[in-house]
Amino acid sequence: MAHRGSIEFIKTNVAMIRSRPPSTNLKIHFKKIQSESKTTTVIIYMENKVPKDKLQKIIDRINSIKRLIVPES
């Protein structure tokens, strides 16, 4: 149940980001980390500002995560 709440929280925040600034350059990609927890991440960037090689490096690093350790709060 906590997972569903987290996803809704992310979707709400993404919707707020989409509303400002309204731009076709704003790109949002939801990505699941293939760990035991199947954690959802969001990559948000301005297509006209981020070099494609840097973006690919970030995506590759996220794809390489095998185990996600989240510290207890």
C-alpha positions in Angstrom: 0.0 0.0 0.0 2.9 2.4 0.7 4.1 1.8 -2.8 0.8 3.0 -4.3 1.0 6.2 -2.1 4.5 6.9 -3.3 3.5 6.6 -6.9 0.6 8.9 -6.5 2.9 11.4 -4.7 5.3 11.3 -7.6 2.5 11.7 -10.2 1.1 14.7 -8.3 4.6 16.3 -8.2 5.2 15.6 -11.9 1.8 17.1 -12.8 2.8 20.3 -10.9 6.2 20.4 -12.8 4.4 19.9 -16.1 2.2 22.9 -15.5 5.3 25.2 -15.1 6.9 26.1 -17.5 4.7 24.8 -20.3 7.2 23.7 -22.8 7.6 21.0 -25.4 11.2 20.6 -24.3 10.2 19.3 -20.9 10.7 15.6 -20.9 9.5 13.2 -18.2 10.4 9.5 -18.1 9.2 7.1 -15.5 11.7 4.3 -14.9 11.5 1.3 -12.6 14.8 0.3 -10.9 15.1 -3.4 -11.3 15.8 -4.0 -7.7 13.9 -6.1 -5.2 11.7 -3.2 -4.4 10.8 -2.2 -8.0 11.3 1.4 -7.1 9.9 4.0 -9.5 12.1 6.9 -10.4 11.5 9.9 -12.6 13.9 11.5 -15.0 12.9 15.1 -15.7 14.9 17.3 -18.0 14.7 20.0 -20.6 15.5 18.4 -23.9 17.1 21.5 -25.3 19.4 21.9 -22.3 20.7 18.5 -21.5 23.4 16.9 -23.7 22.2 13.6 -25.0 25.4 11.8 -23.9 25.0 13.1 -20.3 21.4 12.0 -20.3 22.3 8.5 -21.6 25.0 8.2 -18.9 22.3 8.9 -16.2 19.9 6.4 -17.8 22.7 3.8 -18.0 23.6 4.3 -14.3 19.9 3.9 -13.3 19.7 0.8 -15.4 22.8 -0.6 -13.7 21.3 -0.4 -10.2 20.7 -4.0 -8.9 20.0 -3.3 -5.3 18.5 -0.1 -3.8 19.3 0.6 -0.2 17.1 3.3 1.4 18.2 4.4 4.8 15.6 4.4 7.5 14.4 7.8 8.7 
